[in-house]
Amino acid sequence: MSKARVDDLVSGVLDGEHRALARAITIIENREAGYRDLVSDLHAHTGDAAVIGVTGSPGAGKSTLVDKLAKRYRDHGLTVGVIAVDPSSPYSGGAVLGDRIRMASNVGDMDVFFRSMSARGQLGGLSTATADAITALDAFGKDRIVVETVGAGQNEVDVVRTADSVVVLVQPGSGDDVQMLKAGILEIGDVFVVNKADMDGAATTVADLREMLHMRDGSAPSGIGHHGMGSTNDDGTDADSEGWDPTVLETVATEGTGVEELIDVLDDHEAHLRETGELDRRERTRYAEEIRQLLRSDAADLLEDEIDRNGGMEALVDEVQARETDPYTVADRVLEPLVDCVDRRRG
């Protein structure tokens, strides 16, 4: 994609053109030529949107709650972007559920932008492309960006790297609370929502969650914040010790019950993050991880090219299997040009 085309798309996104936004996210998701320049140019115009991650096991009602959440934000006069990260098709890499009907309460509302994206096999259901799509929505001017994850048993820690506030949904009486405890998801939530609270067992699930959160906060290792990201102040103290206690709420998303209370808690959490400086700390942590991820990905691509120049992986394996060399020596050989290049730059 030419620089002129990138400039046109950036201008369109910044001018609030929905077609430009849709095209930009498509380019980002497909990693088309020029996507890096596009994201780089948009980055300077970000930092105003509040990003909310919504996760939980399948069947907990995430899509319905996100729909009602977006509708209530619109009632408050706020614009909304929604990214629903779906499982990847093993054949096309596209979102398996990408064509399902969502956001029924917001059909025809141009101030609610919905996009279903493929997880592309990433652990936790979030890809780097999702973070880049958040950049596009933020630059576009969305007030709230909601990221709904797969929540199919993977480690959902990736949510933390893109969201300011994390909402974990639990279904009553299904044993999800125990599963969350095992999976470590309990560590990443700022707000816990027992959805379908009109079902039997809701009160018990709420009580169990509160007890587990109490146990977690009473026994969490020093230096590990509510998001399990090791968030600390400059003096080494726990940054999260300044006061946010995860809230447990009940909702019936199909009826919109409890959604207003959820928004109030999310607003309180955002205010807490700003007042304590935790918002800035989390942003720095996200950027550090994003830089590392990009470096790992780009370095892996360079190494794949170097493997090809050394005859390909099959040939290298043949040499090792024949005891003509060993894996360490092969690794040193493949890395040698990169090491030489780094050494020359140092000199």
Secondary structure, DSSP 8 states (H G I E B T S, - for coil): --HHHHHHHHHHHHTT-HHHHHHHHHHHHHT-TTHHHHHHHHHTT-S--EEEEEEE-TTS-HHHHHHHHHHHHHHTT--EEEEEEE-B-TTT-SBTTTTS---GGGTT-TTEEEEEEE-TT-GGG--HHHHHHHHHHHHHT-SEEEEE---SSS-GGGGGGT-SEEEEEE-TTSSHHHHHHHHTGGGT-SEEEE-STTSTTHHHHHHHHHHHHHHHHHH--TT--TTSS--B-TTSSBGGGGT---EEEE-BGGGTBTHHHHHHHHHHHHHHHHHHTHHHHHHHHHHHHHHHHHHHHHHHHHHHHHHHHTT-HHHHHHHHHTTSS-HHHHHHHHHHHHHHHHHHHH-
